[in-house]
Amino acid sequence: MKKDTKPKALKRLARIEGQVRGVAKMIEEDRYCVDVVRQIQAVRAALSGLEKLALDDHLETCVDAALSSDDVSNRKEKVEELVQIFGGRM
């Protein structure tokens, strides 16, 4: 990861961790189901943002370096990784 991406990712993870603990507390307290679902959706959105941050970093570092190199096997590996990541979304 790039030097500036790592602290951003860790900060997001700490926030997500707090959100998940909050959901657990809501369930323990028998809070209204729709409120719990909304918080779960917020956690999912936060995870999606973290995923985008990590993927963007990967594209800007590892993938860019592989595609710029003469190492054909490394380029192929990075492309295959991306196909696997996006395979479930297409």
RODO-2510 file (C-alpha; in nm, 4 decimals, decimal comma):
residues 90
     n   res          X          Y          Z
     1     m     0,0000     0,0000     0,0000
     2     k     0,1050     0,3559    -0,0550
     3     k     0,2243     0,5361     0,2541
     4     d    -0,0805     0,7644     0,2688
     5     t    -0,3342     0,4869     0,1993
     6     k    -0,2476     0,2725     0,5002
     7     p    -0,3518     0,5241     0,7715
     8     k    -0,6699     0,6045     0,5788
     9     a    -0,7572     0,2352     0,5586
    10     l    -0,6839     0,1786     0,9272
    11     k    -0,8953     0,4807     1,0249
    12     r    -1,1863     0,3486     0,8194
    13     l    -1,1457     0,0031     0,9725
    14     a    -1,1585     0,1482     1,3235
    15     r    -1,4781     0,3334     1,2349
    16     i    -1,6290     0,0179     1,0846
    17     e    -1,5321    -0,1792     1,3926
    18     g    -1,7178     0,0742     1,6059
    19     q    -2,0215     0,0521     1,3795
    20     v    -2,0271    -0,3275     1,4061
    21     r    -2,0039    -0,3071     1,7852
    22     g    -2,2908    -0,0601     1,7729
    23     v    -2,5021    -0,3053     1,5737
    24     a    -2,4278    -0,5792     1,8278
    25     k    -2,5348    -0,3476     2,1092
    26     m    -2,8547    -0,2594     1,9232
    27     i    -2,9360    -0,6288     1,8882
    28     e    -2,8581    -0,6926     2,2550
    29     e    -3,0923    -0,4079     2,3475
    30     d    -3,3716    -0,5418     2,1219
    31     r    -3,3756    -0,2242     1,9161
    32     y    -3,6253    -0,1809     1,6335
    33     c    -3,5407    -0,4172     1,3464
    34     v    -3,5469    -0,1500     1,0764
    35     d    -3,2986     0,0606     1,2740
    36     v    -3,0680    -0,2416     1,2989
    37     v    -3,0996    -0,3057     0,9255
    38     r    -3,0169     0,0570     0,8492
    39     q    -2,7024     0,0339     1,0593
    40     i    -2,6040    -0,2870     0,8827
    41     q    -2,6480    -0,1051     0,5519
    42     a    -2,4220     0,1726     0,6817
    43     v    -2,1564    -0,0861     0,7724
    44     r    -2,1847    -0,2402     0,4267
    45     a    -2,1429     0,1034     0,2651
    46     a    -1,8383     0,1736     0,4816
    47     l    -1,6846    -0,1612     0,3833
    48     s    -1,7527    -0,0816     0,0193
    49     g    -1,5684     0,2481     0,0579
    50     l    -1,2738     0,0692     0,2166
    51     e    -1,2757    -0,1871    -0,0635
    52     k    -1,2634     0,0942    -0,3205
    53     l    -0,9748     0,2609    -0,1383
    54     a    -0,7747    -0,0638    -0,1307
    55     l    -0,8546    -0,1475    -0,4918
    56     d    -0,7637     0,2005    -0,6143
    57     d    -0,4331     0,1733    -0,4291
    58     h    -0,3682    -0,1682    -0,5802
    59     l    -0,4395    -0,0380    -0,9307
    60     e    -0,2135     0,2645    -0,8836
    61     t     0,0754     0,0611    -0,7422
    62     c     0,0909    -0,3135    -0,8059
    63     v    -0,1100    -0,3284    -1,1277
    64     d     0,0483    -0,0190    -1,2780
    65     a     0,3986    -0,1500    -1,1999
    66     a     0,3169    -0,4916    -1,3455
    67     l     0,1691    -0,3509    -1,6654
    68     s     0,4694    -0,1209    -1,7106
    69     s     0,7206    -0,4000    -1,6611
    70     d     0,8623    -0,6494    -1,9080
    71     d     0,7573    -0,9403    -1,6826
    72     v     0,4789    -1,1026    -1,8835
    73     s     0,3905    -1,3535    -1,6105
    74     n     0,3491    -1,0724    -1,3544
    75     r     0,1271    -0,8763    -1,5931
    76     k    -0,0834    -1,1864    -1,6561
    77     e    -0,1097    -1,2542    -1,2822
    78     k    -0,2359    -0,9014    -1,2093
    79     v    -0,4926    -0,9171    -1,4884
    80     e    -0,6148    -1,2549    -1,3618
    81     e    -0,6475    -1,1130    -1,0102
    82     l    -0,8624    -0,8284    -1,1415
    83     v    -1,0790    -1,0698    -1,3398
    84     q    -1,1351    -1,2719    -1,0226
    85     i    -1,2177    -0,9610    -0,8189
    86     f    -1,4636    -0,8260    -1,0731
    87     g    -1,5884    -1,1640    -1,1910
    88     g    -1,8685    -1,1717    -0,9350
    89     r    -1,9831    -0,8211    -1,0249
    90     m    -2,0239    -0,8453    -1,3983
***
